[in-house]
Amino acid sequence: MKPILLGQPCQARNVHAGVIVNDKGREWFVITNMNEASNMELIMIDAQRDVAEVHRAPAGSGAWALEKLSETLLAVGTYFDGMFMLFDVSKRQWVKTAKFPGEDYIWNFGIGKDGRLYGGTYPGGKLGALTVETGAVEDLGAPTKASGNLYLRYVSALPDGRLFCQFGFGKPETQVFDPATKAFTKAPDALQGASIGVAWNGYFLVGAKAFRMPDLAEVTPLPFPEPDPKDGAWNVDTRLTDSKTLILRQGQKVWRFVAGEKKPTLALTLTENSGGLLARNDKGTFFGVRGQDYFTLGGRKRTLELKRIPGPAAPRPTHFLRVDDRGRLWGGPTFGQTLFYLDTKTGKLTNTRTISDQGGEVYDAAIVDGICYAVAYVGGEVIRFDPDAKWNQVEHVNPKTIFRVGPDYIRPSAGVTVGDDGRLYAGWLAKYGEYGGAVSITDPKTGKSEVLKNPLGPQGISGVAPVGVGQALIGTSTEANGLSAQKGVPVKVGLWDLAQGKALWTHEFPDVASVYGLLYDSHTKLAACAYRNKLYVFDPQKGELGAPAIEKLSSRPILGEPGTVLYADGNTLFSYSLTTKESRELAKLPAKVGSIAYGGPEKRVFVACGVDVYSLQ
């Protein structure tokens, strides 16, 4: 078969952070945008003119960490390569790039009393410091490593220049680092459980509390007037507050207060789904992002007006591929709650706006009668989207979340499959800091669902395959959100009987890994699963797994034409016959195969290789 390039259909942004800078008389809303294929970008938006400049970085897939060091110098901390980077605004140049050895993520920044830039990491759970002038990086260690903490998720600068550090998620703990002594000390009990704070007017503010220097004792009464408690609970906005101006959030209300004033000023009243506020200027204007759009609010502008982030989005790899019975090819990016669909007959391409109010990404989708049902991290959502109906996500009409298994289960690591009973079967990992998983079974028309919690024990669910009506194959994983993999615990595959509420059999694999790519072929009544890059074929009613049928695969296997399994090894695509037990090569692709899809009116095979998508003919 010959691969035919269809294009680079996945074109979506994923914005994490933003600041305001002023350069040459113009105000710029600067945001970090993810791109794992061609490196992250700084996008500088002139909101008055609705135009933008894009400055691609020399490294990094994306950046949660963005710090304005001055009007002319910005600092960025990246993932998946753990880089400190500096950008000169006036020159429009990246001027320094420094690796934090051994670390994949730099989460956020705080400036210490020594003038250095501090950031926390994953997976080492370390604190690091960048000397801005030289680009030198110092590894300051991981004081809670013995507690199983992989994350130093938040670093907050205290008013006296020490750093407040929140470690998680094995045994969460907060500590304080003093740049003068280079020593960590445990934070007071009142601050254990706190994640992030901000320095304001000499105090350290966390949630709805204030703490004094240097002993971090709680201050009562508060050193500022509170909003009326009759209007609900409030908290400090640590992103928008600075040393002079305090920003409080009370439901949809945004309050502003400066020391010396008698009471806070109501700056904004947001609508329920406005999006995330990322920055503000000194004139009272707030700047935010909602998926693929940006907005400004404040002053005379009180009504939300979403505008597409200017300019084309660079192509990205797709996280999954599906094809529907109308010949539309579906996918979505890793990180970024969007979908694309490509009409393979006409070539018409649509990249949607955000399909959820939550951050994260769509892991997989099932298309039933032209309607897309997506499963999404991080909110644990099943989302219905009709591409032929009017778009109205802001009011939760289309797309619409029809079921939510979160907050207890959040990552749909097993994807989603339609059973013979017409229901949607999805498998999930538990929330951060917990081992466990669940299978959700959802009626796509009504949203009515049942949830099987830890069906094969407290492990994540990495594979689900309905078997006829009333049964489902389930595969487990030792992986977890925010925790190291379970050790000394086997992963399992088993057949679950829905009526009896139990597993009819289970098979154990001994090592730390995942059982994934679970499939059931109704033509041969055989099943398959992948484990440690090997494919196993078995009779689901007997549960006897012998030697692997395929010794090496690098992709998630899928069902092809009846009686076959499609899989890849590197850049070569194969078809395995469940009846003859033989593999044949279908095609060689220009690059390593990622996702595979089969179906549509013409029963074609589609393959994603990096940002490129091909059909095989």
QUIHUVEN-V584641 format. One record per pair of residues at least 24 apart in sequence whose C-alpha atoms are under 6 Angstrom apart, sorted by the first residue. I is the first residue (numbers start at 1). J is the second residue. D is the distance in whole Angstrom. If there is no record, write none. Layout:
I|J|D  I|J|D
This chain:
1|586|6  1|587|5  1|616|6  1|617|5  2|616|5  2|617|5  3|614|6  3|615|6  3|616|5  4|614|5  4|615|5  5|614|4  6|613|6  6|614|5  7|612|6  7|613|6  8|315|6  8|611|5  8|612|5  10|315|6  10|316|5  10|318|6  11|313|5  11|314|6  11|315|5  11|316|6  12|313|6  14|336|5  16|64|5  17|64|6  18|278|5  18|279|6  19|279|5  21|71|5  34|61|6  34|62|4  35|61|5  36|61|4  37|316|6  51|310|6  52|310|6  64|107|6  65|107|6  65|108|4  77|106|5  78|106|6  79|104|6  79|105|4  80|104|5  80|105|6  82|106|5  107|153|6  110|155|6  110|156|5  110|157|5  111|157|6  112|161|5  112|162|6  113|161|4  120|152|5  121|152|5  122|150|6  122|151|5  123|150|5  124|150|5  125|150|5  125|151|4  125|152|4  126|152|6  147|171|5  154|196|6  156|197|6  158|199|6  159|199|5  159|202|5  166|195|5  169|433|5  169|482|6  170|483|6  197|238|6  198|238|5  199|243|6  200|243|4  201|243|5  207|235|5  207|236|5  208|235|5  225|263|6  273|394|6  291|354|5  292|353|6  316|611|5  317|610|5  317|611|4  320|364|6  320|595|6  321|595|6  321|597|5  322|597|5  323|599|6  323|600|6  324|367|6  324|600|5  325|600|4  325|601|6  327|600|5  335|360|5  335|361|5  336|360|6  336|361|5  337|361|5  337|362|6  355|399|6  364|415|5  377|410|6  377|411|5  378|410|5  379|406|5  379|410|6  380|404|6  380|405|5  380|406|4  380|409|6  380|410|4  402|447|5  403|447|6  413|462|5  414|462|4  414|463|4  419|466|5  420|468|6  420|469|6  421|469|6  427|461|5  428|461|5  429|460|5  429|461|6  432|481|5  432|482|5  433|482|6  433|483|6  435|459|6  435|480|6  436|460|5  437|461|5  462|516|5  463|516|5  463|517|6  463|518|5  464|518|6  465|518|6  465|519|5  470|498|5  471|496|6  471|497|5  471|498|6  472|496|5  475|515|5  476|514|6  476|515|6  477|513|6  477|514|4  478|512|6  478|513|6  517|556|5  517|557|6  523|562|6  523|563|6  524|563|6  560|598|6
